[in-house]
């Protein structure tokens, strides 16, 4: 399912691609909104404490591009 992301507080950075890139990231301030499309590699991060609301309709999950990055397997 697509993820609908709203920034509640702080600044949230996100971008599309298989590798995190600060240069390719877009900053979303409080009140910012974006859609992370299903089955499209994307990344997100913050520099400070940040609160986001993520919601969608239908099944959802996380698939890591590099399985070694998956903290559930450590």
VOPAGU-2260 file (C-alpha; in pm, 1 decimal, decimal comma):
REM VOPAGU-2260
SITE   aa  ch    i         X         Y         Z
SITE  UNK   A    0       0,0       0,0       0,0
SITE  UNK   A    1     112,9     356,6     -57,2
SITE  UNK   A    2     227,1     531,1     260,8
SITE  UNK   A    3      77,5     873,9     329,8
SITE  UNK   A    4     319,8    1064,5     553,1
SITE  UNK   A    5     242,8    1383,6     747,5
SITE  UNK   A    6     509,4    1561,1     952,5
SITE  UNK   A    7     376,0    1654,6    1295,5
SITE  UNK   A    8     692,4    1815,1    1437,9
SITE  UNK   A    9    1057,1    1850,9    1342,3
SITE  UNK   A   10    1191,1    1826,0     988,8
SITE  UNK   A   11    1166,7    1496,0     800,5
SITE  UNK   A   12    1377,8    1422,0     494,7
SITE  UNK   A   13    1279,4    1171,8     226,0
SITE  UNK   A   14    1374,9    1069,7    -123,5
SITE  UNK   A   15    1345,8     794,5    -382,7
SITE  UNK   A   16    1620,4     548,1    -466,7
SITE  UNK   A   17    1806,3     246,7    -334,5
SITE  UNK   A   18    2070,4     443,3    -138,4
SITE  UNK   A   19    2018,0     719,6     116,4
SITE  UNK   A   20    2134,5    1046,7     -37,9
SITE  UNK   A   21    2123,5    1370,9     157,2
SITE  UNK   A   22    2166,5    1563,3    -169,5
SITE  UNK   A   23    1863,6    1390,7    -324,7
SITE  UNK   A   24    1645,2    1428,9     -13,7
SITE  UNK   A   25    1361,1    1676,4      17,9
SITE  UNK   A   26    1297,4    1844,7     354,1
SITE  UNK   A   27     942,1    1835,5     489,5
SITE  UNK   A   28     866,4    2082,5     774,2
SITE  UNK   A   29     582,3    2047,3    1026,3
SITE  UNK   A   30     258,7    2014,7     829,2
SITE  UNK   A   31     447,4    1874,3     529,4
SITE  UNK   A   32     293,8    1579,7     346,1
SITE  UNK   A   33     411,2    1328,0      87,2
SITE  UNK   A   34     317,3     988,1     -51,2
SITE  UNK   A   35     571,6     705,9     -60,9
SITE  UNK   A   36     452,0     488,3    -347,9
SITE  UNK   A   37     425,9     113,3    -287,4
SITE  UNK   A   38     699,3    -105,7    -435,8
SITE  UNK   A   39     917,9     199,2    -507,4
SITE  UNK   A   40    1249,6     211,8    -317,1
SITE  UNK   A   41    1263,6     515,0     -91,7
SITE  UNK   A   42    1442,7     638,2     219,1
SITE  UNK   A   43    1367,3     875,7     504,7
SITE  UNK   A   44    1564,1    1026,6     790,3
SITE  UNK   A   45    1585,2    1321,2    1030,6
SITE  UNK   A   46    1852,8    1530,3    1199,2
SITE  UNK   A   47    1648,1    1597,9    1511,9
SITE  UNK   A   48    1364,7    1444,8    1708,6
SITE  UNK   A   49    1080,3    1428,0    1458,6
SITE  UNK   A   50     723,4    1300,0    1481,5
SITE  UNK   A   51     548,9    1170,9    1168,7
SITE  UNK   A   52     213,0    1009,6    1105,4
SITE  UNK   A   53     220,5     729,0     848,6
SITE  UNK   A   54     -99,0     571,7     719,9
SITE  UNK   A   55    -229,2     379,2     423,3
SITE  UNK   A   56    -499,9     137,6     314,4
SITE  UNK   A   57    -431,6    -230,1     260,0
SITE  UNK   A   58    -144,0    -460,1     342,5
SITE  UNK   A   59     188,5    -293,0     411,3
SITE  UNK   A   60     537,6    -398,5     504,9
SITE  UNK   A   61     904,3    -309,8     488,7
SITE  UNK   A   62    1139,1    -472,0     238,8
SITE  UNK   A   63    1503,4    -368,1     266,8
SITE  UNK   A   64    1695,7    -325,1     -61,3
SITE  UNK   A   65    1996,6    -476,0     120,0
SITE  UNK   A   66    1873,9    -750,9     355,8
SITE  UNK   A   67    2183,8    -690,7     572,4
SITE  UNK   A   68    2033,9    -352,5     672,8
SITE  UNK   A   69    1723,3    -517,3     821,4
SITE  UNK   A   70    1750,5    -478,9    1202,9
SITE  UNK   A   71    1501,0    -762,4    1252,7
SITE  UNK   A   72    1767,3   -1007,5    1134,9
SITE  UNK   A   73    2033,3    -901,4    1387,0
